[in-house]
Amino acid sequence: MNEKIAAITARQLTKRFGDFTAVDSIDFDVYSGEIFGFLGPNGSGKTTTIRMALGLLQPSAGTVTVLGIPVSKAPQQIRPRVGYMSQRFSLYNDLTVLQNLHFYGMAYGLSNSQLQERIQEALALAGLEGRQGTRTRDLSGGWRQRLALSAAILHKPELLFLDEPTAGVDPVSRRIFWDLLYRLTAEGVTVFITTHYMDEAEHCQRLAFIQRGRIIAYGSPDEIKKETMHGPVLEIVPSDAVRAIKALRAAQAAGRLPAEKVELYGSLVHVVAPRIEKNQSTIRTILKEAGVQLEQISTIEPSLEDVFIASMNDK
């Protein structure tokens, strides 16, 4: 078996801003060539963690090593080997596609011959050929996203940091963007990505859930599901989801419904419990007593969204 090589290693990594602890003694490893997902609500510490890994913020305690280099000791050695795509894309709206790429290529220190070759490669990878003269402000969100990724990989980084790169982008553009990431990892690039989309998290090799600066779940999607969800999920389609969840939670609190989780998912209700199938008749009775019509009930495998919500509510 090939030994896994860590592209990022964080140990007891901590960042405090005055009395506020943004990142609280976290440990994680990102292996070379994988897509590693970092998930958490706004303000949970995702961007702060990235900024420490890039050497843009000094940790208050702990260490982070990137590509075998301790960041606190030699951040200047790391930066030429990594790419970074921020939440706001960091593009210049008044510049054209080609001008943006030329600017970033020069900033990365590429020679003119290298730069022209890399720009053509980036345009082809992102499907931006024919749009070189378009001003960035005139691009849609999906095309801006591809341009920002192209700018971040001009210097062929070994490691790519992506901070919520698909926020506010339509599903088709998100799918195309992820296809680009698969192509990059197939070439050996390591990707560290933060996202709010659970369908994207399912495509990561490994994940970490972070809340209030602490990692609360860590591993592959399957590992996290097995560790967090102690039973199957019963998906309920009621006529009134709000009334249904109130009734089911009241029954849970009273010990009438032996469920670990009762959560609302839009117009659906998910109930988690060992051997939940035996509780279906109890659920039917509870909903009937509450005046809620049961339109459908079925057992499903837990999704990462189930795991994410359960993890967040537990902490």
SETI-894025 format. One record per residue (C-alpha): x, y, z; residue in one letter. Coordinates in steps of 0.05 Angstrom, whole numbers, plus 32768, in hexadecimal, padded with zeros to 4 digits. Example, Ala and Ser with C-alpha at 12.3 -4.5 7.8 and 13.67 -1.06 7.14 Angstrom:
REM SETI-894025
80F67FA6809Ca;81117FEB808Fs;
REM end
This chain:
REM SETI-894025
800080008000m;801B80457FEEn;80288071802Ae;7FFD80AF802Bk;802380F18027i;8006812B804Ea;8000816C8026a;7FE581908064i;7FEF817D80ADt;7FCE81A680E4a;7FDB8197812Er;7FB981BC8166q;7FB081F68135l;7F928232815At;7F82827A8149k;7F6882AD817Br;7F5282F4816Ef;7F52831381B2g;7F2282EB81DEd;7F0382C981A1f;7F1E8286818Bt;7F11827E8140a;7F36823C8139v;7F3D82108176d;7F7481DB8179s;7F6281B58139i;7F878179811Dd;7F80816080D5f;7FA88145809Ad;7F9C81518050v;7FBC811C8024y;7FDF81297FE3s;7FB281237FA6g;7F7081237FCAe;7F3581527FCEi;7F2C81648017f;7EEB8187802Bg;7EE881B78066f;7E9F81C3807Al;7E8081F180ACg;7E4F822B80B5p;7E64827380ABn;7E94828980E2g;7EA9824280F4s;7EF3824E80E4g;7EFB8234809Dk;7F1A8272807Dt;7F45827F80BAt;7F61823980B4t;7F728244806Ai;7F9482878079r;7FC0826580ADm;7FD2822E807Da;7FE582638049l;80108289807Cg;7FE282C58079l;7FD182BF80C3l;800082AA80FAq;7FE282738127p;7FD882838170s;7FED823C8180a;7FFB81FA815Dg;801A81ED811At;800781E480D1v;803681C4809Et;802981CC8054v;804D81A28020l;807F818D8055g;809081D58069i;807D81F380AEp;805482308099v;8069825B80D3s;80B3825380C2k;80B3825A8076a;807182738058p;80968291801Dq;80AC824B8008q;806582328007i;804082687FE1r;805F825B7F9Cp;804882127FA2r;7FFF821F7FB5v;7FC3823F7F94g;7F8B82657FB7y;7F4582767FA0m;7F2082A27FD2s;7ED682A97FDEq;7ED282E77FB3r;7EFD82CD7F7Af;7F2E83087F80s;7F26831A7F37l;7F2C83607F19y;7EE983727EF9n;7F0583A77ECAd;7F3783777EACl;7F2883447E76t;7F3082F97E7Fv;7F7482FB7E5El;7F8B83387E86q;7F7883177EC7n;7F9E82D97EB6l;7FDA83017E9Fh;7FDA832A7EE0f;7FD882EC7F0Cy;800C82C87EE2g;803C83037EEBm;802D83047F36a;804182BB7F39y;808382CC7F18g;807782A67ED7l;80A482B97E9Ds;808382D37E5En;808C82917E38s;807382697E73q;803982997E7El;801F82947E37q;802182487E3Ae;800082447E7Er;7FC982767E6Ai;7FB7824C7E2Dq;7FB5820D7E59e;7F8A82307E8Da;7F5A824A7E58l;7F5282057E3Aa;7F4881E37E7El;7F1282147E93a;7EF082197E4Fg;7EFE82637E4Bl;7F1A82627E04e;7EF782987DDBg;7EE982C27E19r;7F2F82E07E21q;7F1783267E10g;7ED983257E3Dt;7EDB83547E79r;7ED6832E7EBAt;7E9A83577ED0r;7E73833C7E94d;7E7E82F37EA6l;7E4982CA7EC9s;7E5782AD7F0Eg;7E6A826A7EF0g;7E9B82877EBEw;7EB982B57EF3r;7EC382777F1Eq;7EE882537EE7r;7F1382917EDAl;7F2582967F24a;7F39824C7F24l;7F6382577EE5s;7F8782907F07a;7F9582667F45a;7FB6822D7F1Di;7FDF82547EEBl;802082447F10h;800D81FA7F15k;800681F67F61p;800E81B47F86e;7FD781C87FB8l;7F9881F17FABl;7F7082157FE1f;7F2882247FCCl;7EFE824D7FFDd;7EB482427FEDe;7EC282487FA2p;7E7C82337F8Ct;7E5382607FBAa;7E1B82817F92g;7E2A825A7F53v;7DF482337F2Ed;7DF481E67F32p;7E0C81DB7EEAv;7E4782097EF4s;7E5781E77F35r;7E5881A37F12r;7E8781BE7EDCi;7EB481DC7F12f;7EB981997F36w;7ECA81777EF5d;7F0581A77EF0l;7F1A81947F37l;7F19814A7F25y;7F4681587EEAr;7F77817E7F17l;7F7A81477F4Bt;7F8481137F14a;7FC4813B7F05e;7FDA81367F4Eg;7FC181797F69v;7FA881787FB1t;7F67819F7FBEv;7F5181BC8000f;7F0B81D77FF7i;7ED781F78024t;7E8E81F28010t;7E4781F78029h;7E2C81C57FF6y;7E22817E8011m;7E2081617FCAd;7E66817C7FBFe;7E7E81618001a;7E69811B7FEBe;7E9D81207FB4h;7ED7812E7FE3c;7F0480F47FF6q;7F07810C803Er;7EE581428067l;7EE8816A80A7a;7EAB818B80C7f;7EBE81C980EFi;7E9181EF811Fq;7EA48229814Dr;7EED821C813Bg;7EEE81D2814Dr;7EED81958120i;7EB1816B8132i;7EB4813680FCa;7EEF811D80D2y;7EFA80E6809Eg;7EDF80CD805Ds;7E9580D9804Fp;7E858090805Ed;7EAE8091809Ee;7E8C80D080B7i;7E4780B380A8k;7E55807380CEk;7E738097810Ae;7E3D80CC810Ft;7DFC80A980FAm;7DEB806E8128h;7DB4805380FCg;7D8F805D80BBp;7D66809B80AAv;7D1B809980A5l;7D0480CE8073e;7CBD80E78080i;7C9381108050v;7C5C812F807Bp;7C24815F8068s;7C3E8191809Bd;7C89818B80A9a;7C8A81BE80E1v;7C51819D8107r;7C6F815880FAa;7CB381688117i;7C9581898154k;7C6B814B8162a;7CA5811B8155l;7CD581428181r;7CA3814581B9a;7C9B80F981B4a;7CE780F281B3q;7CEE811C81F2a;7CB880F48215a;7CDB80B38205g;7CA2809B81D8r;7CCE809E8199l;7D14808181A5p;7D3680AB8170a;7D7B80CA8172e;7D6B81028141k;7D2C81238127v;7D3F815880F4e;7D1A818580C3l;7D308185807Ay;7D0481B88057g;7CC28195804Cs;7CDF81528065l;7CEE813680AAv;7D28810680B7h;7D2880D880F3v;7D6780B28107v;7D6680768136a;7D80802F8139p;7D4E7FFE811Br;7D2280388108i;7CF5800C80DDe;7CD57FF1811Ek;7CC180388130n;7C9B804780F1q;7C588034810Fs;7C678061814Bt;7C77809B811Di;7C37809080F6r;7C0F80928136t;7C3280D18150i;7C2580F6810Fl;7BDD80E0810Bk;7BD180F88152e;7BF0813C813Fa;7BC281428103g;7BFA813A80D1v;7BEF81118093q;7C2880E18082l;7C3380E48037e;7C7080B88034q;7CA280958062i;7CE18070804Cs;7D25805A8066t;7D61807A8044i;7DAC807A804Ce;7DC680B78072p;7DE280EE8047s;7E1A811E805Bl;7DE481528066e;7DC68125809Cd;7E0B811D80BAv;7E1B816780B6f;7DDA817D80D8i;7DE08147810Da;7E28815A811Cs;7E1881A48120m;7DDD8199814Fn;7E06816C817Cd;7E3B819F818Ck;
REM end
